[in-house]
Amino acid sequence: MVLDDLGSSLRGTLDKLRGKSRLSEEDIEEIVKEIQRSLLSADVDVSLVMELSDNIKARSLEEEPPAGTPARDFVLRIVYEELVDLIGESTELPLEEQTILLAGLQGSGKTTSAAKMAWWFSTKGLRPAVIQTDTFRPGAYEQAQQMAGRAEVDYYGNPDSEDPVEIARKGLEETSEADVHIVDTAGRHALEEDLIDEIEQIEGVVEPDTSLLVLDAAIGQGAKDQAQQFDESIGIDGVVITKLDGTAKGGGALTAVDQTDSSIAFLGTGEEVQDIERFEPDGFISRLLGMGDLGQLAERVERAMEQTEMEEDDWDPEDMLSGQFTLNDMQKQMEAMNNMGPLDQVMDMIPGFGGGIKDQLPDDAMDVTQERMHTFSVIMDSMTDAEKEYPKAIGASQIERIARGSGTEEENVRELLQQYKMMEKTIKQFQGMGSEKEMQRMMKQMQQGGGGGGGGGGMGGMGPFG
């Protein structure tokens, strides 16, 4: 994920304080310089970097750490609080009728973001509509129509019209039954006068409740001027940061937020319409510093399980805790995990698993794990219903047949069966919980296992990680 380099650098800097109980002025000077290097290399504006590092230095020198608090934890809390303060609160977007205007340069991801945001509002019980007013870019109408179709939301555009202002006016009329109108506007390769004039006219017609600036995470130092000009033109209430799944540094987008005195509304984390997150500053910075984001994780789990249940009408995940655990259950659990999104993003949300531990893994570790899950799924597709219901009865001849039928190795089939045994054992532990007190005890064990920095602990066997 973008900003990973910043997060990794900050974590590495703070790790230099491990084992220290007291901080000297030299320690703080060195840490602040490292933080400055980390932020500048991530394209954060120089003036912002100096303000942030000065605050961190002053607090580290002046505040007294609570008794028994290690130096690293004390500075980590200060860095966390200052970064949250820098980014500010999430853009206010009430779950009610509203009109949202999107602005940004060509290629920033406005059209994709419009559909993603519409999908997000639809999951909250609202009826959204996307209005495409871009008459400048060839293919804009078709792309927006396709994306809105994938998001399963209302859509209006007119490929035969060359008047974006009239399209906006007509779009509001044609989609009057929608609760949320998301108006996508044209972009240019640079902030040209006719672009500003056009978006000001559209703003006058649609009278948006909120105007959002869409920024590619790779924008860099150019974000400052761009944000300022759009803000002077239509007033920017919030920022949507796109392409956070790439290799861009992302600091420019943070600069834009500060420059417009606005906030972040959404984060685009992939190419699918579901790859969008409502920005929550606490969780975002927590992930950046390797502290996890349980709120976002819980939302993804809930959404993934609902999606898997919808796709499989005859499968209820609660059945696993009351009856026999089968390979069918394991396959559905893997599908639910896949629906949660890329594993590296999911790991970032688990306290003790993202950040420091992930930094120690090989670059391709998540790809290997994802590939292993895919291999397991292919193998299970080659099994009979009876074999999936009673995997303990699978013998050597069946392993040979399954491997041949799935185009895999016999060793892969044995790995799958071994993983099944581990998961079955864990499920039986949950089935054996006779009281709420026992459940709390096990959950505490899992948290300690996951958060101690040593790896799987109580999480072992809960999923096909190996």
N, C-alpha and C positions, 0 to 999 in steps of 0.2 A: 504494500500500500504506500502511496505517496506520503511524505513526511516521515517514513520509516527511518531514513537516514538521520533526520533531525532527532527522532526519538532515541535511536540507537546511540547517537553521539552524546545526547544528554544523559542517558543511562550510564554510559561508559565514564562520563565525567563524574557523576555522583558516586559511582562504584569505587572511586579513588579514596572516598571517605570511609569505606568499610573498616570496621575495627577501631575507629576513633571515637572516643567519648566526648572530647572537647575540641573546639575549633580555634585555631590560631588565626591571626589576621592574615598571615601568609597563605594559609589553607584557603581562606575565603577569596583572596586576591586571585589565586590560581584557578579556583573553581569558576569565578566570574569571568575570567579571560577565556576559559574553555567554553563557557555558555555563549559568550559573544561570538567566538569562532563558529560554533554550531549554528547559531541563528543567522549569521551573515552568509554562511555557505548554503543556507536554505533559502536565500533571497529575501529575507526579512529586511525591511528598510533600516538604514543605519540609525536614524534618529529614534526609531522604535526600540532597536537593540540597546542603545545607550540608556534609554529611559528604563527599560525592563531590567537591565543588568545593574543599574544604579539602585533600583528598588530592592533587588535581591541582596545586593551587598549591604545596604543600609540595615535591612531587617536582620540579616545574618549576624551583623556586628552588635546591633542594639538589643535585639530580643533575647531573652533567656530561655534556653530549651527546657521543657518539662523534665523533672527529675527522672533519670533512668532512660531518657530518649537518646539513642545513638545519634552521632553527628550527621550521618547520611540521612536518616529519617527526618531529622529537623530541617535540613536544607531542602530535602525532597518536598516537604510540606510547603515551604516558602515558594519554591519554584512552581509547584502545582497551583498555589493560590494566585501568584502573580500572572501566570499564563492564562488562567481562567478569567482574571480581571482584565487582561489585555484583550481577549476575544469577546468578552461580554456575554450577555444573555442571548439566548436563541431568539430569532426574529419572531415577533408575535403574529401568529396565524390562527385565529379562532376557528373552531369547527362550526362555521355558520356560513350563510350566503355572503359571497364576496367576489370581487374582480381583481385579478392579479396580472400585472403587466410585466413581461420579461424583456430586458434590454441586454445588449452585449455585442461584441464584434463577431464577424463571420468566423465560424469554426470553433466558437466557444462552447457549443453544445446546447444552445437554446431550445432547438426543436425537440431534441431527445429529452431534455429536462422538462419541457412542457408536458409531454406524455407521461413521464415518470411521476411528476407531481400530481397529475390527474389521477393516475393509478393509486397513489398514496392516499389522496382524499377519498377515493372510492372505497378503500379498505376501512375508512372511518365512518362509513354509512352515508356519505354525501354523494350527490350526483354531479360530477364535474363535466366540463366541456372545454375542448381545445379549439381556439380560433386562430387560424394561420393567416397572417397578413403579409407575409414575405412575398413580394412580386419581383424581387431583384435576383434572387438565387435560383438558377434552373434546378428543377426537381424538388424544390422546397415543399410544394403542395403535396406531391406524391409521398415524400418521406414522412411528412406530418400525418397524412392520412393512414399510412401503414403503421406508424408508431401508435396512433390513437386506437387503431384496430387491435393491435397487440395488447394495449392496455384495457380494451373493452370499454371505451368511454365515448361520449358524444363528440362529434367533430364538425367544424365548418371551415370551408375555404372556397375560393373561386378561382380556378386556374385560368379563366377567360378574362378576368378583370385585371387592370393595371393600376387600380386605385386602392391602395392599402387602407386608406381612411374609410372609404365606403365599405370595404370588406369587413372592417372592424365593426362599423355601425350595423351592417346587415347581419353579421355573425351574432351579435348580442340579441337581435330580434329572433333569429332562427333557432337559437338555443336558449330561449327565455325560460324554459322549464328547468334548466340546470341550476344547481345551487352555487357552484363555483365556476367562474369563467376564467380561463387562463389564456391570455392573449400573447401569442408569439409574434415578435416583430423581426424585421429584416436586420441584417448586420452588414458590415463592410470590412474591408481589410484594414481600414484605418478610420478614425473618427472624422468623417467628412461632413461638411456643412449640411448637405442635403439629407444625410442620415439623421442628424440631430433635428432638423426641421420636420422630417417625416414622423419621428417618434413623438415629438411635441404635439403634432396634430392628432395622432392616434390617442395620446394621453387625454387630450381635450374631449375626444368623443367617448371614450370608454370610462373616463373618470375612475381610475383604479383605486381600490382601497389600499393596495400595496404595490410598490414597484420594486422588482428584484433585478439586480445586476448579475448576469451569468458569466462566470470567469473560469477559464481553463486553469487547472492547477499549475500548469507550466508557464504561466504568464510572466513570472519574474518581476523585475523592478519596474517594468512598464505599467504595472497595475495601478500605481499611484496616480499618474496623469489621466489614465482612462477612467478610473473611478471618479476622480474629481470633475471631469467634463460631463459625464453622465449625471452626476449628482446635481451639478449646476443647471442642467437641462430639465430633468424631470423629477429630481429628488429621489435618492435611493434609500429605501427602507431596510433592505437586506441583501445578502449575497448568496448565490448558489455556486458552490465550488464543484466543478465537474472533473472527470477523468482522474479520480483519486486512486484508481487501480493501476496507474502507470508509474513511470519512474521520475516524474517531475518533482521539484523540490517543495513547492507549495507555499513558500513564505510570502510570495507576492500577493496571494489571495488574502493572507492575514493583514498585510499592509493596506489593501483596499478597504477592508472592514474598518480599520482605524481611520483611514483618510476620509471616509464618508460618514464617520460617526454612526455607523449602522451596526449590523450584526449578521450572523450567518443563519440562513434559513434551512438549507438542505445540503447534503453531500451526495454527489454521484459517485458510486463505487464500482461500476461495471457497465456493460453494454445492454443488459436486459432491462425491461421496464421496471422490474422489481428491484433493481440495483440502486436504490435510493434510501437515504436515512434522513430522518428529521434530526437536525443538528441539536445536540445537547452538550454544552460546554464541559460540564463536569466529567461526563463519560468519555468525551473525545480526548481531553488532556490526560485523563486517567489511563486511557489506552496508550497514548503517546509515551507516557512514562513507565509503561509496563505494569500498571496496576489493575488492568482489566476494566470491563464495562458490563456489569451484570444486568443493568436495565435493558441495554440494546440486545444482549444475549437472550434474555427472557422473551423479548418481542420476536426475535428471529425463530426461537424454538417454537413458540406458540403458532406463528404463521406457518412454519414448516410442517408441524404436526397436523394443522388444519388442512393444509394442501394435500398431504399424503392421505389423510382420511377421506377427503373428497375424491381423490383419484382411486381409492380402494374402499368401496362402500362396505365391504364385508370385514374390514379390519379396524379394530379399536385398540389403541395402544394400552389401555387399562387392562385388557384381557391378559397381557403378559404377566401382570402382577397377581393374577388370580388363578390362572391355569397353567398348562404346559407351555414352555418356551420352545418354539420350533425355528427352523431355518426360514420359514415364511415370515415370522416375526422379525428375525434378524435382517432379512432383505428389506422389509418395510422400514425398519429403523435406519438402515443405510440410505434409503430413498429420502427419508425425512432429513437426515444430515446433509444430503446433497442439496435439498431444497433450501437449506440455511445459507448457502453460498460458499465461496471459496474457503477452504480450511484455514488458510493463514489469517483471514479476516475473523473467523470464528475464534481462533486461538487467541487473538489479540484481546478478545472480550473476556477471557477466562482469567481471573486473578491467579497469578503465579505461573501461567502458561505462556502468556504473551510476553512481549518485551525481552527481558534478560534471557529467559530460557530459549525463546525463539531465535535470539541473536546467536546462540551457540550451535544451532542446527545448521547443517549444510544448506546451501542456497536452494537445492532442488528437493529438500526433505518433504515439503508440502505436496509437490508434484508427485513424488513417489507414493506418498500416502493416498492421494486422490486416485492414482493409477491402480494401487492395490485394491481400493474399494471397487473400482470398475471391474477388475479381474474377478473379484469375489462375486460380483453381480452376474457376470457372464457365466461363471461356473454354476451358480444356482439356477440360472435359466436353462441349463442343460440337464438338470435333475428332474426326476419324476415327482409328482405330487406326494407319493408315498415316501420317497427319500427325504423330501423337505419336511414332512410331518414327523418322520422317525429317523433322524440322521444317525442315531447310534447304531442302526442296523446296516449302515453302509460299510461294505467290506472291500478287500483288495481288488476284486474283479470289477466292482462297481466304480471304484476310484479310477481304474484304468479306462473304463468306458466313458465316465464323465469328463476326464481330462481330454480324451480323444474328441469327444463331441463338442467341447467348448474351445478346442484349439489351444489348451494350456498344458502345463506340466502336471504330473501326478503330485509333485511336491506342493504346487499351488492349492490343489484340492485338499491335501492334508493340512496345510496352513489354515484354510477356511474352517475345516472341522475342529482344529485346535482352538481357533478364535471363538467358534460357537460354544465350545465347552467352557471357556473362560466367561463368556457373557451369560451362559446358563447358570453358572455358579453364582455370579453377581446377582442375577434376577432372583435366585432362590434365597439369597440373603435378604432381599427386600420383602419377599413373600413371607419370610420367617419373622418379620417384625410384628410383635404382638401388641405393641403399645406406642403411643405418641412419644413417650420418653425414649424408647428404643430407636425410633426414627430420628429424633433429635441427636442422639448419640452417634448414629452412623453418618448423618449429615455433617456433624462436627469433624468426624474423622476424615471425610472426603475433603472438607475445606482445608484441613491441616495438611493433607496429602498433596492437594493441588497448589497450596499457597506457600509451601516451604522452600521452593526453589530447587527441589531435588528431583522433580519429575512426577510420575503418575500417581504414586500413593494410592489414595482411595479411589482415584479415577480409573485405575487399571481395569481393563475388561469391559468398560462401559460402552466402548465403540471400537470399530475396526482400525485402531491405530497401531496395533502390533505390540 
